[in-house]
Amino acid sequence: MEVEAGRPTWSRPVEFTLAGIGCAVGLGNIWRFPYLCYRSGGGAFLVPYLLMLVLLGIPLLYMELTVGQYLRKGPVHAMANVCPLLKGVGVAMVAISFIMCTYYNVIITWALYYLFSSFQSQLPWQSCNNTWNRANCTDRATNTSTSASTASQQFFNYRVLERTDGVEEPGSLRWELFLLLLLAWILVYLCIFKGVKSTGKVVYFTALFPYVILVALLINNVQLPGAASGIQFFIVPEWEKLLSVEVWINAAAQIFNSIGIGFGSLMAMASYNNFSNSVLKDTLAIAITNSMTSILSGFVIFSALGYMSYLQNIPVSEIAVDGPGLVFVVYPQAFLSMPVAPMWAVFFFFMLLCLGLDSQFAMVEVMITSLLDGYSEPLLSFFRRNELLVLAVCTGMFLLGIPHVMQVGIYVFQLMDHYTAIVSIMFLAFFEVVAICWLYGVRRLTSNLEEMMGRKPGMFFRLCWMVICPVLIVILVFSVIQFKPARYENYVYPAWAQGIGWLIAMASIIWIPLAALHTLWVLPGSFSEVIRRSVSTRPSTFLPRLSFTQPISKSLQSSVHSLLYEIHLNAKPVTHSQMIILTF
């Protein structure tokens, strides 16, 4: 770890790149992209998907990384400097990351359960001769009747979850899952308690290992009979589906949620970059790698599904399912048809563990960065050490995650995921784009990039920031307003549960109007003056371009620039050591 102007930085630029890839590439790449491709016309889905990547994903990621790296702050203080009126956008980013952290780790918990269950000669979901199986269990790869369910389905529902019939029945605590949830949070803590120093080292493994497993699985799967039919199902387009607005909305939403726009995670991690780090290079590396991973996952998943359809003589369309079932039901069933099934199961669920941990690192880092940016002195004086602060945050989120490891947990998980990862994030993204692209202004954002990189971004990015991205975000917001109510499989949540879901969604969004009212209340002057000041960036946001009378290295120029910025931004007296550096 290095320190630049009092703030730790990544030891090497590649550490941020890998951490960013780990943040973007997650469990959604494994199940959601292949399913959307299946539901939206196969290969035809790739057309809107790639267009949304170019017009929405890459420009907005470029924007977020620029703000984080230039201001060297987490989302809360960065957005407060960008636009005081919408400073609540940064608070909302932290709030949505906090809410997601409380339930996202349950996916890691399930992966740990399957991982430990796979260390035996016969996988526990291989037959229907177990104590948890119901009378309608079948060991075939798909249902043989409308009432039958596979052995893997029953293992997930009645052994792992022991789920009840609905959210109205909370049931009891699943102690096995409780202990695994505790283990999951211990793993997260051990990987991030030293800040970017520890995270930067862990990502060398957690970000790269999943690709080794995916490639190995693909090599194995494509050699199986029937794999070609599954791949054909995945890539052969149904061009008429392109006429459906839903397909385009799904493509945009997948890009949005997969990369993590609006969560503040990448903005927080970019704040630890060197001032002159190549933002565009990291943007392209993260966005393109994320999308290529989704496509690779599609080939892996559908080649396995093709093999299952060959064995059972059924269409692939009768096997593919949505939600966690694709990972925790269908793929475990596919392992049974593979040689050395327990070995592949161990590799696969360890890969899921790595993917889940990478995303969890990023969301926890948002909260830690924001807390230290705003309350560093009181927090460190109370906790004494940064490690204890991280421990307190992880402990709090572990306790809030306990409802997800009760028998009702899957219903709580689905409800929170629906209203947080879909509803909240769309509204949050709208206000983020308004704050940065319109109120802060594309001209200023361009000036910031030129200050760091020595050159302006191309006309394409400026056009996207000014027109294309805001228009696409508005379309997404209107689609959310007409969104279908949450459901899990055939279970429809009651009205009171839907109401709780909207309260969960508002728990993050409410900070935007509250912070705006606070800004208008505390600013002095007439109403017109208050409005003008509330949408204007703080004076410290822009610094004069530095010129040096003597040739010095680029790294030293970056350090001096960052030092001046910290002095202006924090309005603190220049220390003796800082004066020596500036004099030099």
Steps between C-alpha positions, in 0.01 A plus 500: 500500500618850418384836631430800280418831671393322818271247329596136439520389139512169322855363495468433128246618242418139412368447854223752443425351158464152649296631794272682255456185293424305816242763599328494161520127430270321740233237536270686260741416219455130573121474503322822401668572168453146358135500609429841348664385180279189499182695575573787262569320178837330535773665296272791412535616862870564439414786262328728756733372772815611318337829395410576861855413603640758258237773550427462871736273690840625385420876507342488848782288639749747350307781671497334843869408494588855396309655790647257754859532381495878457337587831675216689192452714231239550155553346355709787761775498564475127134566417485781759779674309350427161154641583405604855128485416527131410759403759246244617585291192827406669321414824251292301789309340633408843150412621430268206837330542426455871160345430641268234784389728251377758348249257766446231714294735225240525590396143855440621347306790315271259816455293689398815227250588520339155879513507523306827223263389698411187791342690358149483501216250129534421345844475204540740265616223568193289199295609156527660583258782568765763311605811419843356352373172126523440276248327504695173881484467648378172864432421450601138658826378163666459146461620307202370167650603364831610529399867843333492825666606858388448733373770713812464194724541398320817855511638504879458145559627465243777856423612693825451218750555238285677273772367147568615201555271523879500614817667208471744675200663840608641596156629811447711868584468708272276802454725719349228439803278545732798851365563585512130378861483735576789782326311420702188532828691824381661638436150392847386659661805831316464523609137430873552596593858829652382324713239636513146822344626329166566226526236757575230682174573191279534357604162796346319341165586128568541470693172700254288410158641137503372627523142714190546193308616269639231744408224553153649125444523451619144769264367331213682146593400553550127623141470176360640227371264220750453717799592469637146121521528530700823751740346279534193208588726722764661629675188244448222299823484127548485512833319134580558578538872694819417166671440414454869575797726545260791805346334674837479407587858632165621826559314547844656409374847746212474785733400405736778480248783790288382757780477370659820416850381344700783622285788800723571732199531722580205497871581628421850771267374607751233558756775809297598654532153797718421382836366641435152376141471354415158124513561401400147722193503343377824151578372545292187671216686223472761201543267623275219623226735165504678305454177735234366458312828123505455531359149750235618259403778225464244700244306585311820142491627327414174749232395419324829126549448535355150656188648214469750242535223683227300493255792131557573385554141330831583535853359746738664217748551349269763816504712609864511368681806535846651649626823727306736359178358732516200802487730374297796256264325571449130878500506530264799271268304732534200799389708337161544545438127870587507797279579639546853193704596614596854821653365313723254253596772784605733665708226175664396382601846845621596482718189164636620662575835773704328250689286281580799791612717631738233165678474463507878848658540394789281172571678657492846782723376242766405384525860848494655630765258201728558524470879871576503462789255245674720572390855857377500617669820204415731469145365869420534515661843213272610605178326873576533582302186353480152473121535257536791279736297482244219419231757214709641351559153523132406347395832206736456423371151535139617233559764268665247545203268371244750136508369633363170620179667163425653258266327326803349836629378458437127183711492670784689797476264289513185293793630806707593683418178202600286449839663869581557692370200231599249269772630736704720796492265303635204377807688844554650664486159264764366598751769869414464492576128310825560751608766819421308405535133264798519549699821873441541530510125675310225737793447627480857526121489701531180727756666560261791600221264733729306661606828574139592575351159635797309233465229125537466265204454370443150182650360327161531523499880394864528194430285411195709531695826298794371217328312503124451554381859236729655242392240568131558481544877161672469375203296617263772330704772167490315539124456548461876178691571311236300704213647321181599464431875757275665444126495698185572426217259120467518469677833363856482581723795202642691428872483654574840826332393502705178456809716802401708689454174427857395611620844828314447537670162430841651748439785780594262323743265351712782845644576498691170204734580596519869853612419368747242271658760790518746717678243229755423440556872861564607616713206475876570361764265185557301309217336661560160847513657435179692389320184804624309742394771334163551558394139851644477810299573711601796790735421753242613390255234704672231868572529717711274714305260848459646810611313853408608808712439724194529445162330371244753359152471134436420450321833634800694273734304206278593599499868535880514166546323325260737656672801372839386157352441483351849598835653231687304231237544538456874579867571773400745819693580810392313719283723876542524565181302253607232671839474835328447353298212338806343820702537693223330 
